[in-house]
Amino acid sequence: MSGAIFIETLKRIWRQTLYWGIGLALLGFYIVIVIPNIDTLKQYQDIIGNKMPKAVMQAFGISDMAVLATPEGFIAFGFLTYALILLMVYAVLAGMNITANEEDDGTMDILLTQPVPRWRVVTEKYAAYVLMSTVIIVLSYIGLILGRMSGTLEFSIERMLLAGIPMTLAVWLVIAFTAVAGTFFRRKSTAMMVVVSFIVVSYFLNFIGNAASGTAASSVKVLSLFQYADAQSVIQHGLTFTSLAILAGATATLFGLSVWLFERRDVGL
């Protein structure tokens, strides 16, 4: 039956998804209520500006310290930046569950004995994890909104939602990249190492590029996934079509590659 794998996957992962979503929602709620007003934000900006070298702040993507004195800038720095890193962990776990984990424990052999095309296995599992990752992000935003309703700090929900668009695409991309690694490499441990290395190297390329702002070395950040999912940049300058197109195009390409590789993979060997 069409969609059976999708539904079964949702049944298996909805509890974990709920836990992830509640955890990020609590983090978002805390970040909002911990700052009572704009004056406190300005004090926070002054402390950070006096204690932290400019190069260090640039490395974290903050080129203008004034952005920390705005509710949106503070939330982007204190919540969205770290939420993205946590969501990368979820994305890796999700991508490994598409084919690699089930192949490793032998259940993929059983699934493939059924009259189900291989492309449907990857497609429906990927769709399920894309949906669940989106649910986690939605729940995290509910935490932000509840914090806004419970506290006194006002911020633009619209601008925060815009900042979440590239973050969501980046998570989908990592799920697809992990699926590619899981179908390409024979050993699950090798696939995991490749994916983790990709994320770590991508993070440090962005870190180095931001720290070296204004120099030739800053160009390395164009190779980083985090460059295109930068919430601070969206808060300051708005959405960039080029960044969205790169994320969406890379995700579609990686997803297609994962399907192509799985169609040709000798499962269980």
Stockholm file with secondary structure:
# STOCKHOLM 1.0

chainA/1-269         MSGAIFIETLKRIWRQTLYWGIGLALLGFYIVIVIPNIDTLKQYQDIIGNKMPKAVMQAFGISDMAVLATPEGFIAFGFLTYALILLMVYAVLAGMNITANEEDDGTMDILLTQPVPRWRVVTEKYAAYVLMSTVIIVLSYIGLILGRMSGTLEFSIERMLLAGIPMTLAVWLVIAFTAVAGTFFRRKSTAMMVVVSFIVVSYFLNFIGNAASGTAASSVKVLSLFQYADAQSVIQHGLTFTSLAILAGATATLFGLSVWLFERRDVGL
#=GR chainA/1-269 SS CTTHHHHHHHHHHHHHHHHHHHHHHHHHHHHHHTCCSHHHHHHHHHHHHHHSCHHHHHHTTCSCGGGGGSHHHHHIIIIIHHHHHHHHHHHHHHHHHHTHHHHHHTHHHHHHTSSCCHHHHHHHHHHHHHHHHHHHHHHHHHHHHHHHHHSSCCCCHHHHHHHHHHHHHHHHHHHHHHHHHHHHCSSHHHHHHHHHHHHHHHHHHHHHHHHTTTSGGGGGGGGCHHHHTCHHHHHHHCCCHHHHHHHHHHHHHHHHHHHHHHHTCCTTC
#=GC SS_cons         CTTHHHHHHHHHHHHHHHHHHHHHHHHHHHHHHTCCSHHHHHHHHHHHHHHSCHHHHHHTTCSCGGGGGSHHHHHIIIIIHHHHHHHHHHHHHHHHHHTHHHHHHTHHHHHHTSSCCHHHHHHHHHHHHHHHHHHHHHHHHHHHHHHHHHSSCCCCHHHHHHHHHHHHHHHHHHHHHHHHHHHHCSSHHHHHHHHHHHHHHHHHHHHHHHHTTTSGGGGGGGGCHHHHTCHHHHHHHCCCHHHHHHHHHHHHHHHHHHHHHHHTCCTTC
//
